[in-house]
Amino acid sequence: MGSIGAALFLTLPILAAADTFTADKTVVVSPELKVSIGEGDEITLSARPLPAEGLDAFVRRFTDNPRTKKEILSQNEGVRLLRPDVFVRVPYRLLSENYRRIAIEALFPLDTSDEKGWVHRVAALTGKPESLWRIAEWFTGDGANYKEVQAANGLEALPTERRQVVRIPLTLLTPTFRDEAGSSAATAPLPMQFGRDEKGRYALYRLQRGEALYTAVVVRLTGRLHAEDVNAKAAEIAQRNGISDVRAIPVGYAVKIPVEDLAPEFRPPDDPERIEEEKGRLEANQFVNRVRAADLAGVTFVLDAGHGGRDTGASVGGVEEARHVYDIACRVERLLRAHTRASVFPTVRRQTPCGDGRSDKVLDSRSARVMTSPPYDLDDPRAGVNFRWYLANSVLRRVEERGGSEDRTVFVSLHADSLHPAVRGLMVYIPGEKYLKTSFGKNGELYNARREVREGPRVSFSRRDRIKAEGVSRHLAEKIVGAFRTLGLPLHAFQPIRRNVIRGGREWVPAVLRYNRIPARVLIEVCNLNNPDDRKLLVSRAYREKVAQAIVSALVEFYGGERARTVTAQKRGSRPSSGGAATTED
């Protein structure tokens, strides 16, 4: 979890409970959601129903077992018909795994995790330190595991003390906390101090052995990735610190980084941008995919191979982005059709068929067209990007007209980035809520000639739409990162999931995500073409096949399947399918 929620803890009041609650302490997550802890360290989540949401739907949203409805009613005497002004209480033990994590993050924002397990800091929120039994119950699902927790920490006494650190081993954690811990090594809190001098506020970070100013400071701490941005910011920081040669900085050197250059998660706990980021992240975490679809039955995948036509995308050392990501898209489509029952809708097609995937050679993508009605020949990259999200929205419209739902629809856009050479591996972009516009549309002869534009010339999003998109998309991105890790494919070292692009002093969400109505939508940068090792991998058929396997495996897991059951392990008897982006800002 790292520092998730730390700023929220410092700014959202821990309130005395209202008359309708018996809890002693309450943290407000959003206007619709509160988390409370009361006598005996009983944790309760209290939520307002959504508009037109019935009790059954409410129960399904917060728990994994619809049979808990009677118990929830018994916990809320007099609540028979849900009203938007009434909070309904759900005990922690009835919550789904995702809402348990939200509750813990809200109440204990100083908790952290790493590859060895979960690190809980005893907070004594109700006046008494929480017991080992409760700690074991929260994180392992069974209070009787307190003995293992006690042994793992070498504790002689059962009572805990305020600010005591208790580690829950990875093997004992429930799946959500285990997955969070297993993926958080790169986001663990860094030893930084904050101060102010004549040049303004700064963070002080001491370089460790093997670290460089470019990667350890600029890429990791500021979030910048593109070569010109990384080099320019490294030069600024070097000048501020009187460093004449960035290649000869000694180990332990204390580097001052202006606070305004830091990514929000590395800023001081009381920094307004960090507070906003943490609050938004916690609110979006409410939304994860709850739909289960065996063999992806009834699921529609809109599969987008980035660039194409006149737009080759990034091109480094003779390796063209558009050609290679189109090849990966072909492999993803082939695996989905062969091993699942999903419907696959590619946004682009070229004149030459995909082939059987046995060749190392990738075919030209200059004949690729966006499959609107009529198709668009990709003469203008910006128009091509806009037609992709118009097409995706049209596919979703037809899914809904046939009785399907947005929760069984996914959009994946495939790319290969061109960043600073020190950066390598997978990155997944998701639609950060704060970067999404409420309404947008295009017009003119070029656009109006397409049926998809005429059907829905403008797209609009409510605040809930934007928050849901960030949360569900992050859930999908986490599955993709996990699948890449399982197959041993390179990942970005520090932050493989990002909610916006940073370039040239500006921040935005790619247009194929920004105006797309499909909630679960991601843009995958499979590698960095400016990194020689990544570039060498991309030209390998075996690597591209593994990338396709990882994506399909992630999609299967997203809908309730098992990550370990990769497509390569499935039998020939699997049923075939039933059906048949650029970082440009606009």
N, C-alpha and C positions, 0 to 999 in steps of 0.2 A: 504493500500500500504506500510505502514511503511517507511523504508529508501530506497525502490527501486528507483534507479536512482540517489541517492544523489552523489555517487562517480562519476557517469557518468557526472553529471552536472559540477563537479569540474575539470574534465580532458578533456572532449570534448569541444572544443572552441565554444562559441556562436559567430558565424561569421557574418560579414557584408554580405548581400546577393550578389550572383553572378548576372551578368547582366541580366540573364534570369528570375530572381525573383524580385518581388516588395516588398517582406518581408524585415523587418529590422533586424531580428534576426533569426538565423538558428542553430539547433542542429543536428548533424550528428548521426544517430542511427546505421547505417551500410553503407558500400559502395553503397548499393542499395536504401537507405531510408534516407530522411531528413524530419525534421519538422520545420516549420517556423511560426513566428508570426509577423504581420506587422501593418500598420496604422489601427487604429480602433480596434486593438486586433483581427484581422482576423487570424485564424489559418489555415495553409495549410500543407498538407502532400505531399511530392514530392518523387516519386519512379521511378526507372528504371524497365522496363518490364523484365520478365524472358525470357530465351531463347525460341524462337518459341511461345511466348505468344501473342495471338491476342488481339485486343481491348476489345472484349466481355469478354474474360477470365480475362483481367486486371480489368475491371469494377467489375466483380463478386468477384474478390479477395479483393477489397478494399471497396465495398459498399454492402448494402443489397438490393439494387433496381437496376436491370439492365437498367431501363428506364432513369437512370441518365447519360447514355453514351453521349447524346447530350449536356448536361450541362458541362460535363467534357471536351468535345471537344471545347466548347465555351470558356472554361477557359485556353485552350492551343492552341492558334491560330497557325495554320500551322501544328499541329500534326495530321496527318491522318494515317500514318503507323508507328507503334511503332518501335523505334530503341534502341538498348542497350546502346547507349551513350547519350540518351536524357531522362531527368527527366520529368515525367508527373505529373502535380499538381492536387490535389483533395481537395476541400474545406472541412473543418471540418464537416459542417452540412451534407455532403453527405457520410461521412465515416461510416463504420460499427461500432458497439459498441466496438469491440475489438480494432480497430485502433484508435478510439477516446481515449481509455484508454492509448494506447501507446503514442499518441501525448501529452496528459496531463503529463504522467510520464516523458517524455523527456524534456518538457519545464518547468515543475514545480516539480523538484525532491524532494523538501523539503515538499511537501504536505504529509499528513498522513491521516489515517482513523481509526475508531474504531467502536464499536457496536452502537454508537449514530449517526454516519454519517461521512461525509468527511470534513477534515480540510484543507482549502486552505490558503496558505500564499501569500499575494499579493507581486508580484515580480517586477512589473512595467518594464517588459522586453523591451518595446518600448519607455521608458522614461516617460510614464504616467501610474499611477496605473490603473489596470483593473477595469472596472465598475461592479457594482452589477448585472446589466443586463447581461453582458458577462459571469460573474461567474455562474449566474443562467442558462444561455443558455448552457454553456459547460457541467454542471453537472446534470441538470434536463431536458434538452431538450427543454426548453421554457424560453426565457428571461423574460417573464411576471411574472415568479415565484420570481422575485427579491423582491417583497413585503413580501413573506413568509420568504425568506432568511433574509431580513432586520429585520423582527419581531423576528425571532429565535435568532438573535445575539444582540437584543436590541439596534440597531443602530438608532441614531436620524438623522444622515446625510447620504445622498446617496453616495457621493464621498468616495472612499477608500483611504488609505495611504499605502505607501511602507512598507512592513513587517507586515502589519495588518493581524490578523488571522480572517478568515471568515469560520464559520461552516455551511455546508449544511446538513440539517436534513436527516436522513436515508429515511424517507417516501417520500422525494422529489427526491431522486437520481434516475437516469436511472438504468436499471437492472445490467449492468456491474459494475458500481461504487457502487451500493447497495450491490451486492454480495461480492465485494472486501472489503467493509467496514464491512459487517457482519461477515466475516471470519478472520479479521485481529487483533482481540483483543490480541491474544497470541504473535503477532509479532510487537507490538507497540514499538517504540524506548525506550530504557532503560536509566535511569539516570546514565551515566558513565562518568568518567573523564579519560584523558590519560596523562601519564607522563613517566619519565625515571629515573631510579636510577642506583646504581652500578651493579645491576643484569640485566639491560636491560630495554626495553620498557614494559609498563604494562597498563592495564585498571583497574580503581578503581571502585568497585561496593560495595554499602552498603547493607547488608542483610536486608530484610524487615521481618516483623513479620510472623512467620510460615515457613520461607524459610530455607533450609538446604544447606550445601556446595555441597552435591552430586547433588541435583536436580536443585536448583536455579543457581548455578555456572557451574558445570561440564556438566550436561545434557543439560541445556538450552544454555549456552554461548559457549561451545566448540563443541557441536554436538555429543559427544561420548555417546554411549548407552549401550554397552556390559559391563557386570559387572566388568570384569578384567580391562578394559580400564577406566571405571568410577572410580573405587577404586584407581587405580594407579595414575590417574591424580589428584584426590582429595588429595591424600597423598603428591604429589609434591607441590600442591598449598598451602596446610597446612604448609608444611615445609618452603616454601618461606615466609609465613606470620607469622611464629613463633606460629602457632596454635597447641597446644599439644593435644586437645581433640575436634575433629570435631563435636561432639554431644553437645558441650557446648559453642557455639559461640553466643555472645549476639546480640540482635537486633541492627542494625545500624553499626555493625562492618564493617570497610572498608577493603575489600578483594582485594589484588592486583593479577591480573591474567595476566600472560605473553601474550603479544599481539599475538605472534606466535601460542598460543594455542586456540585463539578465532576463531569461525566460521567466514567466510568472512563478513557476514552482520553485525557483531558487532565490526569490526575493525574500526580504524579512517577513515574518508572520503577519505584521500589521500593515503591509503594503497594500494599497487599494486594488491594484491589478491582481495580486495574488489572491486576495479575498474574493474578488469577482470570479476568478478562474476556478478556485476550489469550490465555491458555492455552485457554480454552473455544472461542474463535473459531478458533484454529488447528486444534484437534481436530475441530471441526464441518466445517471446510473439506475434510476428507477425503471428505465425502459430496456428490457432485454427481450429476445425472441422466446416466446413461450410455446410456439407451435411445434408439434411433433409430426413428422411426415416420413413414414417408413419408405425407404428407397426413393425418397424425394417425390413421392406421388403427389400430384396436384400443385407442385412448385414450378414457378416460371423463372428462368434465369435470363436476364438481358445481359448479353456478353459483348463487351465493347473492346475491340482492338484499337488502340490509340493511333492517331495520325493516319497516314495513307494518302494515296493520290499524289498530288504535287508536294505534299508535306511529308518529308521523310522522318520528321522528328529529329532527335539527337543523332549525330553521326560522328563517330570517333574511330580513327584507325581503320576506316573502311567498313565499320559495323554500323548498320542503320537500325535505329530503334523500330521504325514501322514494320520492317520485314520480320524481325525476330519476335515482336510481341504478337504479330498476326499469326505466326507459327505456333506460339504458345496458346493463343485463342483457339486455333484449330484443334490442338491437343486436348484442351479443356472440353470443347464441344464433343470430340470423339469419345472421351471417357464418360462424359455425362450420358450420352446417348447409348453407350454400350453397357453401362453398369448401373444406371438409375432409371427412374420413370419420370424424370424431370422434363419439362418442355424448355427448349433452348431457343432463344431469339437473338441471333447475332445482329449488331447494329450495322456492320459493314460486310460487304462481300467483294471479292475480286473475280475477274474472269476465269482464272485458273482455280480448279477445285483444290481443296486442302491436301489431298493425298492421304497415304496410310501412315505417315509419321515415321517411316523407317529411314529416311534420308537425312544426312547432316545438312544438306543444302536447304536454304530458305529461299522461297520464291519472291519475285518482285511484287510489291504491294501498290505499284503506281496505278493499277487498274481498279483499286478499291473504291467503292462507292458507299455512301450512307444509304441504307435501304428504306428511305422515305418513299412516299407515293406522290410523284415519281421520284426515282432515286436521284441523289445528288452526287456529282462527279468529284467532289472535294477540290474544287478549284481554289477556294478561299478557306484557309484553315479555321478562321473564326466562325464562318458560317457553318463549316463542318461540325465544329464543336456544338454550336447551338442546335443543329438538326439532330444531334445525338440525344440531347435531353428531351427535345420535342418528341422524338421517336420513343424514348423510354416512357414518357408520360402517356403516349398513345397506347403502348403495350399494356400499361397498368390500367388504362381506361377500359380496354377490351377484356382484360382479366376480370375486372369488377362487373362488367356487363354480363359476363357468363356465370356470375355467381361466385367467382373467386374473391380473394382478399389481398390487400396490400401486404399482409403479414406472410403470405406465401409467394412473394415476389422479391427478387434480389437483383441489384445492378452491380456489375463488376467491370471496371475499366482497366485495361492492362497497358503499362508503360515501362520504359527503361530510362532512368534519369541521367542527367549530366551535371554532376556536382563537383565539389572539391575532391581532388584525387585521393585524399586521406579517408574519405567516406566510402563505405561499401555496404552491400547487403540490402535486403528488403526494407521498404518503408510502405506503410499503408496510410493514405489520407482519408479522413472522414469529414463530414460536414459539420464544422463547429457552429453551434447555435448562434453565437454573436456575429458571425460573418454572413448569415443568410438574410437576404432581403425578404420583405413581406410580400412583394408583388413585382413581377417582371414580365416583359413580353417583347417580341420583335415584330416589325411590320415591313412592308415594302414588297415589290413584285416578286423578288427571289423567294421570300418566305411564304407569301400568300399563295404561291403556286403549289405548295405542298399540303396535302390533306391533313397531315398531323398538326400543322400550324393552324389551319382553318378550324379544326375541331376544338382546339384549346389555345387561342392566341396568347393568353396571359396565364401565368401560374401565380398562385398566392399561397401563403403559409400562415397559419396561426402560430402563436407562441408555443402551444403544445406540439404542433407539427414539427417545429424546429427542434424542440428539446427531445422529442421522441426520435427524430432522425439521428441526432448525435448519439443518443444512448444505444439504439439498436445497431447502428453502424459500428460503434465501438465494440459491441458484443461480437459482431461478425469479424471485425479486424483482429480481435483477440484470438478467435479461432484460426484465422489465417496465420498469424504469427506463431501460434502453438504448433500448427501443422508444419510450417517451415522448420521450426526448431526440432520437431520429432524426426524429420527427414535429414537433418544435418545441413540444411541450406543456410547460407550467410544471412544474417540479420543486421540492421543498423545497430551499432554498439550501444547507443544511449537511449534513443526514443523512437522505436520503430513505428509507433502509431502517432499520427499528428493530425490536429484538427484544423490546420491552416498552412498555407505556403507563406514563407518569408523570403522576400526578394527585393532588392533595391530600395530598402526602407519601407516597403509596403507589405501588408498582410491581407490575404484573401483565401477564399475557397475556390478550387477549380470549377469552371462553369458547369461541367457535366455532373457535379455534385450539388452546386449551389441552386440550380433551378429544377432539379430532378424531384419528382413527387414520390418516387419509390423510397420508403423510409430506410430500408437496409441497402445502403449504397456506399461503395468504396472505390477508391482509385489506388491501384497497386503499382508501385514502382519496384519491379522485380530485382533491379540491380542498378549500379552506377557505372555508366559507360566510360566515365573518366578514370575509373579505377582499373588498372591493368588486369588484376585478378578477376574482377567481376566481368570484364569484357571477354576474357578468355573463357569463362564459364558460359556466357550467353551464346557463344558460337557452337557450343557443344550440344548435340542432340540429347544426350543423356541428362544434362542439366535442365533443358527446356521441358523434357518429359517429367522430371521430378517436380518442377515448378507446377506443371499442370496437375500432377497427382496431389500435391499439397493443397492446391486451391479446391479441387474436388473433395478431398478428404475434409477440409475445413467446412465446406458447404454441407456435407453429410452430417458432420458433428453439430453444426449450427441448428439443424433440424432434428436433433436428438439421437443421431447415430454415434458410433464410437470412432474416435480418432485412430486408434490402432488398426482398425479394419480398413486399411487403405485399399484403393481401387485395384492395386496390383494383386491383392490377396483374394479378390472376389472371384467366384466361379463363373465359368462361361454361361451357366444357366441363368444368370441375372437377366431380368427382362429389359428389353430395349426401351428407349424413350417413346412416349406417346405423342410427341410433337416435334413437330419439326422446328484517353481523354487528355485530352491534353491539359497541361497546366496553364494554358492560355486563359487569361482572366475573363475575357468576354467571348 
